[in-house]
Amino acid sequence: MVQVTNNSPSAGYIAWKDCNISYKGTVYPIPDGNTNLTYVDWKFSNPDGFYGSNAYPTLAADDLLVFLNKKGIHLKVPNTSVLDGSLIVPESIYTDVLAANIITTEHLMASAVTTNKLSAGAVTANTIAADAIGATGIVADAILSEHIQANQIIAEHLAVNSVTARVIAADAIGTDAIAANAVLAEHIKAGTITTNHISSSGIDV
């Protein structure tokens, strides 16, 4: 009867002895051996030994996965009653066999979801946490005037001294925007007041 030992002949290995494969009326004796590879399989096309690999092996209809080596602990695949995740054939599980809501955030690897995995329009304003986007998260020149709602920028949003003469359009400031007594003599450039700026009633003293 086959004997399989763990961490033998050293840590991470499994070893087998007295193993025979019986298939289609023929018994194939398997030489004693050991491996530190993950998968041990038997191939009907070359039945006189086992094969080992770290990648899930490609098995034909008559081939057999014999042992799974989990870091030195063996599992006899034909006799197992609990399916180890390593025994699932890669790419054999499709989305239509997954229950709704079965994949949650703790199943996702860090940085696994990238922008190319998101459908167009998937991220909306109500899915972004308050204060989640800081200034460093905005690309230079990304916010244009058409992105700003009317009347959204008010005085307290402006940095001190941020509004200078060069950012004010010509003729943008009318007399109704100037507070009473706001224009003093030191604000008037020398020689800018000429006779045509003085009313016909003259200057009262």
Summary of the structure (lengths in Angstrom):
residues: 205
radius of gyration: 40.0
end to end distance: 125.3
largest distance: 129.1
contacts: 322
relative contact order: 0.07
helix: 19%
strand: 22%
